[in-house]
Amino acid sequence: MQLPSSVTQALAMLKAGGHEAYVVGGCVRDRLRGAEPADWDIATSALPEQTLEIFSACRCVETGLRHGTVTVWIGEMPLEITTYRVDSGGHDHRHPDEVHFTPSLREDLARRDFTVNAIAYSPESGIVDPFGGQRDLASGLLRCVGEPNRRFEEDALRLLRALRFSSVLGFSIEDRTAAALHRRKELLRSLSTERVREELLRLICGRYAAFVLRGYPDVIGTVLPEILPMVGFDQCNPHHLYDVYEHTLHALEAIAPQPVLRMTMLLHDSGKPASFTMDEEGIGHFYGHQAISERLARQIMERLKFDHVSAQRILALIRWHDADLVPTDACLRRWLNRLTEDGLRQLLQVKRADNLAQHPDYRDRQQEIDRLEESLENLLARKPCFTLRELAVNGKDLIAAGISPGPEMGRLLRLLLDAVIEGRCSNDKDALMALIPSLVPKSTTSNF
């Protein structure tokens, strides 16, 4: 197995000090898969104070000394070096109550979450795989090390990690591990909202996210109960061939794996069950579901402490995902003003994915979105004005014209921008200044 030179050097330094040392965990898993590891972890028989002594010439940070972890920089690469250990307890279902150092690599590997993450390697010993991780890796199978219920009881985050690994790597989850996932799902309530959010976002951005969400809605629904009413909810509408949840999963698959876009698709129709009505012909309708979906999404954004910028964009895309857009300059300028260029491009992606998850008879809307995108590109090439920043006049121009600073000035600038956006006036200083007398009360300025 080819290792970075910094890793090879660290292993050699630990061995020269009379200690065992192996790369372990995800970096070994990824190397065996032919992928590039994001980081490198080393397990060693050296005690933390011995590790600090060996690497005294390097930059060291006592990352988690009580748990045996020291972060060492060799060159520009940070390496987490951890003493072989055995964990016990875990009353909070997240952290061990006690950590005991051990001279045994096997005991250290036995405490890990999944067999594919319990493989070790050193240049001298080769691969050490006491729990069949290579076999499971070759089979694309995610299996807990030892008893699944115990593994999840020790650390509830492993429930979401299992789903995230399945989503990102495309691994199936072994039957006993899957059964324990369903059985121990309530443990997720003990996790911090920040950890739930980060794992959830990585999960839904995985290539196989729809497969996982389809198989484990009850587990995901423990942290996102807002999605549960969608599961199996018949839309009774000719525009749709899937229930609300299946439509959601197909739409999620059809959009780029970016957190804002994937969260938007996951929640864009969450308000449909609460807004469902059926007409006399047996056709289902969901009037006002956009507002309900936005409200449910807002609950989630606040509960999981999403950053403000991402939350506001997700809420806006959900609010407007069914809005009617036409490929005219005036319409597109209005939407550019409302959402910005990035936001409008994302809205078009949302509308495209939403339509791809509907009945094939209505796929002609893909051509409508093509026309919108083409018109948007043509408009942007002309550098349109759609914010006050691009407006050809500003506050200084209005003051020079005799407009007093204050709320009236802001209102006037907004009216001038509206005139440009709607095509009633060109974004030209003289034309805009000439428009002012028709927009302001006579008493506001002495010059008009």
Phi, psi and chi 1 to 4 in degrees:
 res  aa     phi    psi   chi1   chi2   chi3   chi4
   1 MET       -  126.3 -177.8 -178.1  -63.9      -
   2 GLN   -78.8  129.5 -173.3  174.4    1.8      -
   3 LEU  -118.4  150.2  -55.0  178.0      -      -
   4 PRO   -60.4  151.4  -22.4   32.9      -      -
   5 SER   -60.8  -34.8   58.4      -      -      -
   6 SER   -64.5  -38.5  -63.4      -      -      -
   7 VAL   -68.0  -46.1  176.1      -      -      -
   8 THR   -58.2  -40.8  -58.6      -      -      -
   9 GLN   -64.5  -43.3 -178.6 -179.8  -17.1      -
  10 ALA   -63.6  -43.0      -      -      -      -
  11 LEU   -61.5  -41.9  -66.2  174.0      -      -
  12 ALA   -66.1  -37.7      -      -      -      -
  13 MET   -67.4  -40.2  -70.1  173.4   69.8      -
  14 LEU   -66.6  -41.4  -73.0  162.5      -      -
  15 LYS   -64.9  -40.1 -175.9 -178.0  179.1 -174.1
  16 ALA   -64.8  -25.8      -      -      -      -
  17 GLY   -82.3    2.4      -      -      -      -
  18 GLY    90.0   22.5      -      -      -      -
  19 HIS  -122.9  154.3  -52.3  -72.8      -      -
  20 GLU   -75.7  151.9  -66.7 -179.6    8.0      -
  21 ALA  -157.9  134.0      -      -      -      -
  22 TYR  -139.1  146.9  -66.7   81.1      -      -
  23 VAL   -78.4  143.0  -72.1      -      -      -
  24 VAL  -141.5  163.7  -66.4      -      -      -
  25 GLY    79.1 -139.6      -      -      -      -
  26 GLY   -62.8  -31.6      -      -      -      -
  27 CYS   -67.2  -37.4   58.4      -      -      -
  28 VAL   -68.2  -45.0  179.7      -      -      -
  29 ARG   -55.4  -48.5  178.2 -160.7   68.0 -137.5
  30 ASP   -67.1  -40.5  -70.7  -17.3      -      -
  31 ARG   -60.6  -42.6  -99.2  -68.6 -169.6 -103.2
  32 LEU   -66.4  -26.4  -69.0  173.1      -      -
  33 ARG   -82.9   -7.8  -66.9  176.9   53.2 -116.9
  34 GLY    84.3   14.1      -      -      -      -
  35 ALA  -101.0  161.0      -      -      -      -
  36 GLU   -89.5  120.8 -173.6   63.2   32.4      -
  37 PRO   -63.4  144.9  -21.8   33.8      -      -
  38 ALA   -75.8  -32.9      -      -      -      -
  39 ASP  -153.2  172.1   46.0   44.1      -      -
  40 TRP  -126.0  128.5  -69.8   86.6      -      -
  41 ASP  -115.1  142.4  -64.4  -29.6      -      -
  42 ILE  -122.8  133.6  -66.2  174.4      -      -
  43 ALA  -108.2  140.1      -      -      -      -
  44 THR  -145.1  157.0  179.0      -      -      -
  45 SER   -79.8  -11.8   59.6      -      -      -
  46 ALA   -67.4  137.1      -      -      -      -
  47 LEU   -72.5  158.3  -63.9  172.9      -      -
  48 PRO   -53.3  -43.2  -26.2   34.3      -      -
  49 GLU   -66.9  -29.9   56.2  -90.5   23.2      -
  50 GLN   -71.0  -38.9  -66.6  171.2  -38.1      -
  51 THR   -61.4  -44.3  -61.6      -      -      -
  52 LEU   -61.6  -37.8  -72.2  169.2      -      -
  53 GLU   -67.9  -43.5 -177.5  179.7   -7.2      -
  54 ILE   -62.9  -37.4  -70.9  168.9      -      -
  55 PHE  -105.4   30.3  -65.9   98.6      -      -
  56 SER   -61.1  -24.7   59.2      -      -      -
  57 ALA   -84.1   -6.1      -      -      -      -
  58 CYS  -103.9  165.4  -57.4      -      -      -
  59 ARG   -73.8  123.9  177.4 -170.8  171.0 -164.0
  60 CYS  -126.6  142.9  -63.4      -      -      -
  61 VAL  -126.6  128.4  175.2      -      -      -
  62 GLU   -77.9   75.6  -62.1  175.6    4.8      -
  63 THR   -57.5  -48.9  -47.0      -      -      -
  64 GLY  -152.8   67.7      -      -      -      -
  65 LEU   -59.9  -35.6 -147.2   57.3      -      -
  66 ARG   -62.5  -31.0 -172.7  171.4   72.9   87.3
  67 HIS   -96.3    5.6  -65.0  146.4      -      -
  68 GLY    88.4   13.5      -      -      -      -
  69 THR  -106.1  130.7  -59.9      -      -      -
  70 VAL  -126.8  131.9  176.4      -      -      -
  71 THR   -95.2  124.8  -60.1      -      -      -
  72 VAL  -119.3  132.6  175.2      -      -      -
  73 TRP   -99.2  121.2  -89.3  -99.6      -      -
  74 ILE  -115.8  109.7  -63.1 -177.5      -      -
  75 GLY    67.7 -129.8      -      -      -      -
  76 GLU   -97.7    2.3  -63.1  -61.5  -44.3      -
  77 MET   -99.9  121.4  178.0  175.4  -75.3      -
  78 PRO   -82.9  134.8   28.5  -30.4      -      -
  79 LEU  -123.9  128.4  -56.6  172.3      -      -
  80 GLU   -88.3  117.6  -79.9 -156.5   -7.2      -
  81 ILE  -113.1  119.3  -57.6  176.8      -      -
  82 THR  -125.6  136.7  -56.5      -      -      -
  83 THR   -69.2  139.7  -56.2      -      -      -
  84 TYR   -48.3  134.7  -62.1  158.9      -      -
  85 ARG  -147.9  163.8   73.3 -173.8 -151.7 -151.3
  86 VAL  -125.5  130.0  175.5      -      -      -
  87 ASP   -99.4  151.3  -58.6  -24.4      -      -
  88 SER  -143.7  155.7   61.3      -      -      -
  89 GLY    75.5 -154.1      -      -      -      -
  90 GLY   125.6   54.5      -      -      -      -
  91 HIS   -64.5  -24.9   70.7  -79.1      -      -
  92 ASP   -91.6    5.3   64.4   -9.4      -      -
  93 HIS    57.1   29.9  -55.7  -63.8      -      -
  94 ARG  -142.4  -45.3 -178.6   70.5 -174.5   97.7
  95 HIS  -121.8  144.4  -54.2   97.4      -      -
  96 PRO   -67.8  144.3   24.9  -33.7      -      -
  97 ASP   -72.1  -35.3  -66.3  -27.9      -      -
  98 GLU  -138.1  146.0  -64.8 -177.6    2.6      -
  99 VAL  -124.5  127.2  171.0      -      -      -
 100 HIS  -119.7  128.4  -55.4  -78.2      -      -
 101 PHE   -76.1  147.2  -61.0  136.6      -      -
 102 THR  -137.7  150.4  174.5      -      -      -
 103 PRO   -83.2    0.4   30.2  -35.5      -      -
 104 SER  -102.6  119.6  168.7      -      -      -
 105 LEU   -62.3  -40.3  171.5   63.8      -      -
 106 ARG   -60.8  -42.0 -168.8 -176.4 -165.1  -74.9
 107 GLU   -64.6  -35.9  -72.8 -175.1  -17.4      -
 108 ASP   -65.8  -43.9 -178.6   80.3      -      -
 109 LEU   -66.6  -29.6  -64.5  175.9      -      -
 110 ALA   -67.7  -20.5      -      -      -      -
 111 ARG   -86.6   -5.0   70.3  176.9  174.3   83.5
 112 ARG   -79.7  168.7  -63.6  174.0 -176.8  -89.6
 113 ASP   -74.7  -58.8   50.2    8.3      -      -
 114 PHE  -124.6  152.2  -51.9  109.5      -      -
 115 THR   -58.7  -35.2   60.4      -      -      -
 116 VAL   -69.8  -15.0  -64.0      -      -      -
 117 ASN  -103.2    6.1  -65.9  -27.6      -      -
 118 ALA  -114.4   40.9      -      -      -      -
 119 ILE  -114.9  138.1  -51.1  171.0      -      -
 120 ALA  -122.0  159.1      -      -      -      -
 121 TYR  -150.4  139.4  171.0   82.4      -      -
 122 SER  -139.6  151.3   75.9      -      -      -
 123 PRO   -58.2  -31.5  -26.3   35.4      -      -
 124 GLU   -80.3  -43.8  -64.9   77.6   23.4      -
 125 SER   -94.9  -14.5  -57.2      -      -      -
 126 GLY    74.6 -150.2      -      -      -      -
 127 ILE   -84.5  134.4  -69.8  174.7      -      -
 128 VAL  -115.8  117.3  178.6      -      -      -
 129 ASP  -140.6   76.2  179.7   18.6      -      -
 130 PRO   -75.7  -11.2   26.9  -34.3      -      -
 131 PHE  -119.7   17.3  -56.6  106.1      -      -
 132 GLY    75.0   29.5      -      -      -      -
 133 GLY   -64.3  -37.9      -      -      -      -
 134 GLN   -64.9  -38.8  -68.6 -179.7   93.6      -
 135 ARG   -63.2  -46.3  179.7 -170.6   62.8 -120.8
 136 ASP   -66.5  -35.0  -71.8  -18.8      -      -
 137 LEU   -63.9  -43.3 -165.3   61.1      -      -
 138 ALA   -66.2  -30.5      -      -      -      -
 139 SER   -88.0   -4.9  -59.2      -      -      -
 140 GLY    64.0   45.7      -      -      -      -
 141 LEU  -123.6  134.5 -164.4   63.9      -      -
 142 LEU  -104.7  118.4 -157.6   63.7      -      -
 143 ARG  -134.7  134.4 -178.2 -162.3  -49.2  -89.8
 144 CYS   -65.1  147.3  -80.8      -      -      -
 145 VAL   -75.1  121.3  176.0      -      -      -
 146 GLY    74.0 -141.6      -      -      -      -
 147 GLU   -82.2  116.7  168.0   53.3   43.8      -
 148 PRO   -58.3  -42.7  -24.1   34.0      -      -
 149 ASN   -58.5  -41.8  -70.1  -59.2      -      -
 150 ARG   -65.5  -42.3  179.4  179.7  176.5 -176.6
 151 ARG   -59.6  -41.7  -67.9  -74.1   85.3   83.6
 152 PHE   -74.9  -33.6  -66.4  137.2      -      -
 153 GLU   -63.0  -37.8  -70.9  -80.7   -8.5      -
 154 GLU   -64.5  -39.9  -69.1  168.4  -16.1      -
 155 ASP  -150.0  104.2 -175.4   -7.2      -      -
 156 ALA   -65.9  -22.3      -      -      -      -
 157 LEU   -62.5  -23.0 -169.1   64.0      -      -
 158 ARG   -61.7  -25.2  -71.4  168.9  172.3  168.3
 159 LEU   -60.6  -49.5  -68.6  153.8      -      -
 160 LEU   -73.0  -33.9  -73.0  179.5      -      -
 161 ARG   -62.2  -38.5  -78.7  169.1   57.1   83.9
 162 ALA   -60.3  -46.7      -      -      -      -
 163 LEU   -67.6  -37.5  -61.2 -176.0      -      -
 164 ARG   -67.1  -43.0 -170.7 -114.7  -61.5  176.2
 165 PHE   -61.0  -41.7  -76.8  135.9      -      -
 166 SER   -62.5  -40.7 -179.1      -      -      -
 167 SER   -68.3  -43.7  171.9      -      -      -
 168 VAL   -79.4  -42.2  172.5      -      -      -
 169 LEU   -93.0  -15.7  -57.3  177.3      -      -
 170 GLY    77.8   20.4      -      -      -      -
 171 PHE   -81.6  142.4  -74.3    9.8      -      -
 172 SER   -77.0  157.6  -60.1      -      -      -
 173 ILE  -105.0  124.8  -61.1  177.7      -      -
 174 GLU   -55.7  147.5  179.4  -95.5  -23.1      -
 175 ASP   -55.8  -48.1  -70.6  -15.3      -      -
 176 ARG   -66.3  -36.8  -69.9  175.6   66.7 -116.5
 177 THR   -67.1  -40.8  -58.5      -      -      -
 178 ALA   -64.4  -42.5      -      -      -      -
 179 ALA   -62.1  -39.4      -      -      -      -
 180 ALA   -68.4  -33.7      -      -      -      -
 181 LEU   -57.6  -49.3  -92.5  168.2      -      -
 182 HIS   -65.8  -40.3  -67.0  -67.8      -      -
 183 ARG   -70.4  -34.1 -169.2 -179.6  -55.7  116.4
 184 ARG  -105.4   16.9  -67.5  -69.8 -178.0  -97.1
 185 LYS   -59.2  -31.2   62.3 -170.8  176.6 -172.4
 186 GLU   -64.2  -18.1  -66.0  -61.0  -38.7      -
 187 LEU   -61.8  -22.5  -66.8  172.2      -      -
 188 LEU   -61.0  -23.9  -69.0  172.2      -      -
 189 ARG   -67.3  -15.5  -58.7 -173.4 -170.8  -79.3
 190 SER   -85.7   -8.5   65.9      -      -      -
 191 LEU   -83.5  154.2  -64.4  173.5      -      -
 192 SER   -69.1  147.4   70.7      -      -      -
 193 THR   -62.1  -34.1   54.8      -      -      -
 194 GLU   -64.0  -42.8  -68.1   84.7   -3.4      -
 195 ARG   -67.3  -39.8  -64.3  -50.6  -61.4  -95.4
 196 VAL   -60.3  -47.0  169.0      -      -      -
 197 ARG   -59.0  -48.4 -179.1 -168.1   64.9 -122.8
 198 GLU   -64.6  -43.0  -66.4  -50.2  -53.0      -
 199 GLU   -66.8  -39.8  -72.5  -66.2  -27.7      -
 200 LEU   -62.5  -44.4  177.3   66.2      -      -
 201 LEU   -64.9  -40.4  -70.3  177.3      -      -
 202 ARG   -67.0  -35.3  -65.0  170.0   74.3 -179.3
 203 LEU   -63.9  -52.5 -172.5  164.6      -      -
 204 ILE   -71.1  -15.3   64.9  172.5      -      -
 205 CYS   -92.3    0.6  -71.6      -      -      -
 206 GLY   -71.3  155.4      -      -      -      -
 207 ARG   -62.6  -29.5 -178.3  177.7  179.1 -177.4
 208 TYR  -110.9   30.5  -55.9   94.5      -      -
 209 ALA   -60.3  -42.5      -      -      -      -
 210 ALA   -62.9  -38.8      -      -      -      -
 211 PHE   -59.5  -44.1  171.7   79.8      -      -
 212 VAL   -70.7  -45.0  172.4      -      -      -
 213 LEU   -63.5  -32.4  -68.2  166.8      -      -
 214 ARG   -70.4  -36.3 -175.7  175.0  -68.3  115.1
 215 GLY   -86.3  -19.2      -      -      -      -
 216 TYR  -135.0   47.2  -62.6   88.0      -      -
 217 PRO   -64.0  -30.2   24.6  -34.8      -      -
 218 ASP   -67.9  -35.2   58.3  -39.6      -      -
 219 VAL   -72.2  -49.3 -179.4      -      -      -
 220 ILE   -61.4  -37.4  -57.7  -61.7      -      -
 221 GLY   -66.2  -15.1      -      -      -      -
 222 THR   -67.1  -35.5  -53.6      -      -      -
 223 VAL  -100.9  -17.8  -66.3      -      -      -
 224 LEU  -128.1   69.8  -71.1 -177.6      -      -
 225 PRO   -62.6  -17.8   20.5  -32.3      -      -
 226 GLU   -64.1  -21.3  -67.5   85.1   -6.6      -
 227 ILE   -84.2  -19.4   72.8  169.3      -      -
 228 LEU   -62.3  -38.9  -67.0  176.1      -      -
 229 PRO   -62.3  -19.6  -26.1   36.4      -      -
 230 MET   -73.7  -27.1  -67.6 -168.4  -72.6      -
 231 VAL   -64.1  118.8  179.3      -      -      -
 232 GLY    75.3    7.9      -      -      -      -
 233 PHE   -81.2  110.7 -164.7   99.1      -      -
 234 ASP   -69.4  128.6 -169.2  -17.0      -      -
 235 GLN   -83.2  -19.1  -57.9 -159.2   65.0      -
 236 CYS    49.2   44.3  -58.1      -      -      -
 237 ASN  -141.7  133.9 -171.9  -68.9      -      -
 238 PRO   -65.1  -17.5   21.7  -33.6      -      -
 239 HIS   -72.1  -13.1  -73.7   84.7      -      -
 240 HIS  -126.9  140.9  -68.6  -80.7      -      -
 241 LEU  -112.2   -2.0   67.5  162.4      -      -
 242 TYR  -118.3  157.9  -55.7  117.8      -      -
 243 ASP   -69.1  174.3   64.0   48.1      -      -
 244 VAL   -60.2  -42.6  177.9      -      -      -
 245 TYR   -70.2  -42.4 -167.1   58.9      -      -
 246 GLU   -64.6  -40.6  -89.3  -60.4  -48.0      -
 247 HIS   -57.1  -44.5  163.5   76.2      -      -
 248 THR   -58.7  -45.2  -65.6      -      -      -
 249 LEU   -67.9  -38.9  -59.7 -173.8      -      -
 250 HIS   -66.1  -38.4  -80.1   79.3      -      -
 251 ALA   -66.8  -39.7      -      -      -      -
 252 LEU   -63.4  -40.3 -175.8  143.0      -      -
 253 GLU   -64.8  -28.0  -81.2 -172.8  -53.3      -
 254 ALA   -86.2    0.2      -      -      -      -
 255 ILE  -118.2  159.2 -154.1  160.8      -      -
 256 ALA   -59.4  144.4      -      -      -      -
 257 PRO   -77.5   65.6   29.4  -35.0      -      -
 258 GLN  -115.7  138.4  -60.2  168.0    9.5      -
 259 PRO   -52.2  -46.6  -29.1   36.2      -      -
 260 VAL   -62.6  -44.6  164.6      -      -      -
 261 LEU   -69.1  -42.4  -65.0  176.4      -      -
 262 ARG   -67.9  -40.2  -72.3  -75.4  173.1   99.5
 263 MET   -64.9  -37.9  -81.8  -58.0  -66.3      -
 264 THR   -59.2  -47.9  -63.6      -      -      -
 265 MET   -69.0  -34.4  -59.8  -37.4  -62.8      -
 266 LEU   -63.3  -32.0 -177.8   62.1      -      -
 267 LEU  -113.7   -2.3  -57.8  174.1      -      -
 268 HIS   -62.5  -28.8   77.9  -72.2      -      -
 269 ASP  -114.2   19.6  -82.0  -10.3      -      -
 270 SER   -63.7  -20.9   56.0      -      -      -
 271 GLY   -86.3   -1.6      -      -      -      -
 272 LYS   -63.3  -46.9  -83.6 -169.2  169.1 -177.8
 273 PRO   -56.6  -38.4  -29.0   38.2      -      -
 274 ALA   -76.2  -16.6      -      -      -      -
 275 SER  -107.8    4.9   63.6      -      -      -
 276 PHE   -66.7  132.1  178.2   74.1      -      -
 277 THR  -136.5  158.1   58.8      -      -      -
 278 MET  -126.2  132.7 -175.5  176.6  -72.2      -
 279 ASP   -85.1 -178.1   63.3   24.3      -      -
 280 GLU   -65.1  -20.2  -65.2  177.7   -7.4      -
 281 GLU   -93.4    5.5  -62.3  179.1   -4.2      -
 282 GLY    80.0   19.5      -      -      -      -
 283 ILE   -95.2  130.8  -56.6  -61.9      -      -
 284 GLY   -81.4  142.5      -      -      -      -
 285 HIS  -132.0  156.3  -59.6  -79.1      -      -
 286 PHE  -134.8   54.4  -57.0   94.0      -      -
 287 TYR   -62.2  129.5  -58.7  117.7      -      -
 288 GLY    78.7   10.8      -      -      -      -
 289 HIS   -67.0  -24.6   80.0  -85.3      -      -
 290 GLN   -61.5  -43.8  -56.6   90.9  -24.5      -
 291 ALA   -67.6  -38.4      -      -      -      -
 292 ILE   -68.1  -41.8  -60.7  174.2      -      -
 293 SER   -60.0  -41.5  -62.2      -      -      -
 294 GLU   -63.4  -41.0 -177.7 -175.0   -2.0      -
 295 ARG   -64.2  -43.9  175.2  173.5   56.6   79.8
 296 LEU   -64.1  -40.8  -66.0  172.8      -      -
 297 ALA   -64.4  -37.3      -      -      -      -
 298 ARG   -62.4  -40.6 -171.7 -178.9  -59.0  -81.8
 299 GLN   -56.1  -45.4  -69.3  176.5 -173.4      -
 300 ILE   -67.2  -44.5  -67.0  168.6      -      -
 301 MET   -57.5  -42.3  -59.0  -64.9  105.2      -
 302 GLU   -72.2  -42.2  -67.5  174.8   -4.7      -
 303 ARG   -66.0  -39.6 -173.8  172.8   70.0 -115.2
 304 LEU   -94.0    5.5  -62.5 -174.0      -      -
 305 LYS    57.1   50.9  -60.3  178.6 -177.9  177.9
 306 PHE   -66.1  149.1  -87.6   67.3      -      -
 307 ASP   -65.5  152.3   69.5  -87.8      -      -
 308 HIS   -60.0  -44.3  179.1   74.6      -      -
 309 VAL   -62.6  -47.9  172.6      -      -      -
 310 SER   -64.1  -43.2  -63.2      -      -      -
 311 ALA   -60.9  -45.5      -      -      -      -
 312 GLN   -65.4  -36.7  -69.0  -54.0  -55.7      -
 313 ARG   -69.4  -43.2  178.1   57.1   57.7   82.1
 314 ILE   -60.1  -45.3  -69.1  166.2      -      -
 315 LEU   -63.9  -40.8  -65.7  174.4      -      -
 316 ALA   -64.8  -42.7      -      -      -      -
 317 LEU   -65.7  -37.0  -67.1  173.6      -      -
 318 ILE   -67.6  -42.6  -69.7  173.2      -      -
 319 ARG   -60.0  -37.9 -178.1 -173.0  -42.8  136.2
 320 TRP  -108.8   10.9  -58.4  116.0      -      -
 321 HIS   -64.4  -22.1   76.4  -88.6      -      -
 322 ASP  -105.3    9.2  -94.8  -10.8      -      -
 323 ALA   -65.6  146.5      -      -      -      -
 324 ASP   -83.4  122.8  -69.7  -32.6      -      -
 325 LEU  -118.6  141.2  -82.9   67.2      -      -
 326 VAL  -123.3  149.4  -67.5      -      -      -
 327 PRO   -80.9   52.7   30.0  -35.0      -      -
 328 THR  -110.0  154.8   64.6      -      -      -
 329 ASP   -59.9  -43.7  -75.1   -2.3      -      -
 330 ALA   -62.4  -44.6      -      -      -      -
 331 CYS   -63.1  -45.9  174.5      -      -      -
 332 LEU   -68.2  -36.0  -67.0  173.6      -      -
 333 ARG   -63.9  -38.5  -79.9 -166.1  -63.8  -99.0
 334 ARG   -62.2  -42.4  -77.5 -165.5  -65.9  -87.4
 335 TRP   -73.4  -31.7  -76.2  100.0      -      -
 336 LEU   -64.2  -39.3  -75.2  166.6      -      -
 337 ASN   -65.8  -37.7  174.6 -102.6      -      -
 338 ARG   -76.4  -38.5 -179.3  176.0  -74.3  155.2
 339 LEU  -116.7  -11.7  -67.2  175.0      -      -
 340 THR    73.4  168.8   74.3      -      -      -
 341 GLU   -62.0  -47.3  178.6 -175.5  -19.7      -
 342 ASP   -60.9  -42.0  -73.4  -16.3      -      -
 343 GLY   -64.9  -40.8      -      -      -      -
 344 LEU   -67.7  -39.4 -179.6   52.6      -      -
 345 ARG   -61.9  -40.2  -70.9 -174.3 -175.8  -81.4
 346 GLN   -65.9  -39.5  -73.4  179.4  -36.1      -
 347 LEU   -60.8  -40.4 -179.3   60.7      -      -
 348 LEU   -65.4  -36.0  -65.1  178.0      -      -
 349 GLN   -65.1  -40.6  -69.4 -178.2   66.0      -
 350 VAL   -62.5  -45.3  166.3      -      -      -
 351 LYS   -64.8  -36.7  -64.3  178.2   81.7   63.8
 352 ARG   -66.5  -46.0 -173.3  179.6  -67.0  -78.8
 353 ALA   -65.7  -39.8      -      -      -      -
 354 ASP   -60.1  -44.0 -166.2   17.7      -      -
 355 ASN   -69.3  -36.1  176.4 -115.8      -      -
 356 LEU   -65.3  -18.4  -72.4  171.1      -      -
 357 ALA   -96.4    6.0      -      -      -      -
 358 GLN   -97.6 -176.1  -65.1  170.2  -10.9      -
 359 HIS   -63.0  137.2 -163.0  -74.0      -      -
 360 PRO   -56.1  -24.6  -25.9   34.7      -      -
 361 ASP   -62.5  -16.4  -71.8   -9.0      -      -
 362 TYR  -110.9   21.4  -61.8   90.7      -      -
 363 ARG   -75.7   -4.4  -65.2  -73.5  166.4   77.4
 364 ASP   -63.1  -16.4   55.9  -22.7      -      -
 365 ARG   -66.2  -19.9  -68.2 -178.6 -179.2  174.9
 366 GLN   -61.9  -37.8  -66.1  -64.8  -53.1      -
 367 GLN   -68.3  -35.3  -74.5   70.9   50.1      -
 368 GLU   -62.6  -41.7  -65.1  175.6   12.9      -
 369 ILE   -68.3  -36.0  -61.7  167.7      -      -
 370 ASP   -57.2  -45.3  -70.3  -19.5      -      -
 371 ARG   -65.4  -39.2  -71.9 -168.8  -71.5  -86.6
 372 LEU   -61.9  -43.9  -77.1  164.3      -      -
 373 GLU   -66.1  -39.6  -70.1  179.5  -22.7      -
 374 GLU   -64.3  -43.9 -178.1  179.5   -1.8      -
 375 SER   -65.1  -37.3  -62.9      -      -      -
 376 LEU   -63.3  -44.2  176.7   61.5      -      -
 377 GLU   -62.1  -42.2  -64.6  -59.0  -26.3      -
 378 ASN   -64.0  -40.5  -69.7  -24.7      -      -
 379 LEU   -66.0  -47.2  175.4   62.5      -      -
 380 LEU   -63.7  -31.3  -69.1  171.8      -      -
 381 ALA   -63.4  -24.4      -      -      -      -
 382 ARG   -91.0    6.0  -58.5 -163.1  -59.9  -87.8
 383 LYS    51.3   66.2  -59.3 -173.0 -177.2  -54.8
 384 PRO   -71.3  161.2   31.9  -37.6      -      -
 385 CYS   -96.0  120.6  170.1      -      -      -
 386 PHE  -139.7    6.6   54.2   88.3      -      -
 387 THR  -137.5  164.4   68.4      -      -      -
 388 LEU   -61.3  -28.3  -70.5  173.8      -      -
 389 ARG   -61.8  -34.4 -174.5  171.9   59.9 -108.4
 390 GLU   -90.9   -7.0  -67.6  111.9   10.1      -
 391 LEU   -63.2  139.4 -164.1   63.4      -      -
 392 ALA   -72.6   -9.5      -      -      -      -
 393 VAL  -123.1  157.3  -61.8      -      -      -
 394 ASN  -139.9 -173.5   55.8   34.4      -      -
 395 GLY   -59.3  -38.3      -      -      -      -
 396 LYS   -63.0  -39.0  -68.9 -178.9  179.3  178.9
 397 ASP   -63.4  -40.0  -62.8  -41.8      -      -
 398 LEU   -70.3  -38.1  -62.1 -167.9      -      -
 399 ILE   -62.5  -41.9  -69.6  172.8      -      -
 400 ALA   -62.4  -27.2      -      -      -      -
 401 ALA   -87.2   -0.6      -      -      -      -
 402 GLY   100.2    7.6      -      -      -      -
 403 ILE   -83.3  127.4  -56.2  -65.4      -      -
 404 SER   -75.7  140.3  -59.1      -      -      -
 405 PRO   -59.6  149.7  -21.1   32.8      -      -
 406 GLY   139.0 -168.3      -      -      -      -
 407 PRO   -57.1  -36.2  -23.4   33.0      -      -
 408 GLU   -63.6  -36.9  177.2   60.8   23.0      -
 409 MET   -64.7  -44.5  178.6 -178.1  -71.9      -
 410 GLY   -60.9  -41.6      -      -      -      -
 411 ARG   -63.0  -40.2 -174.2 -170.2   73.1   86.0
 412 LEU   -67.2  -43.7 -178.1   55.3      -      -
 413 LEU   -60.7  -37.8  -73.6  169.6      -      -
 414 ARG   -66.2  -39.4 -179.4   69.9 -131.5 -174.1
 415 LEU   -65.7  -38.1  -70.4  173.3      -      -
 416 LEU   -65.6  -41.7  -68.6  171.9      -      -
 417 LEU   -63.0  -42.2  178.2   61.4      -      -
 418 ASP   -58.5  -40.0  -72.1  -15.1      -      -
 419 ALA   -63.8  -37.6      -      -      -      -
 420 VAL   -70.6  -45.5  171.9      -      -      -
 421 ILE   -60.1  -41.0  -72.8  173.8      -      -
 422 GLU   -83.0   -2.5  -66.6  166.7    7.9      -
 423 GLY    81.8   14.4      -      -      -      -
 424 ARG   -85.7  -12.2  -67.5 -175.4  -76.5  105.9
 425 CYS  -153.3  141.9 -177.2      -      -      -
 426 SER   -76.4  157.7   62.0      -      -      -
 427 ASN   -83.0   69.5 -172.1   32.4      -      -
 428 ASP  -129.3  134.0  172.9   81.2      -      -
 429 LYS   -58.7  -46.9 -177.3  175.7 -179.7  178.3
 430 ASP   -63.4  -42.3  -68.7  -21.2      -      -
 431 ALA   -64.8  -39.8      -      -      -      -
 432 LEU   -69.2  -41.8  -70.4  166.7      -      -
 433 MET   -63.9  -35.8  -63.7  -58.6  -71.9      -
 434 ALA   -68.2  -22.8      -      -      -      -
 435 LEU   -80.9  -21.4 -175.2   62.0      -      -
 436 ILE   -56.2  -44.3  -68.9  176.8      -      -
 437 PRO   -55.8  -29.8  -26.4   35.7      -      -
 438 SER   -79.8   -7.2   66.6      -      -      -
 439 LEU  -110.3  -14.7  -59.4  176.9      -      -
 440 VAL  -116.9  149.8  -61.5      -      -      -
 441 PRO   -64.9  149.3  -18.7   30.5      -      -
 442 LYS   -58.3  -31.3  -65.5  -61.3 -178.5 -176.9
 443 SER   -78.3   -8.8   59.1      -      -      -
 444 THR   -75.3  -31.9  -56.2      -      -      -
 445 THR  -135.7  146.5  173.7      -      -      -
 446 SER   -90.8  -10.9   58.5      -      -      -
 447 ASN   -92.2  -15.1  -68.7   -4.8      -      -
 448 PHE  -113.5      -  -69.9  109.7      -      -
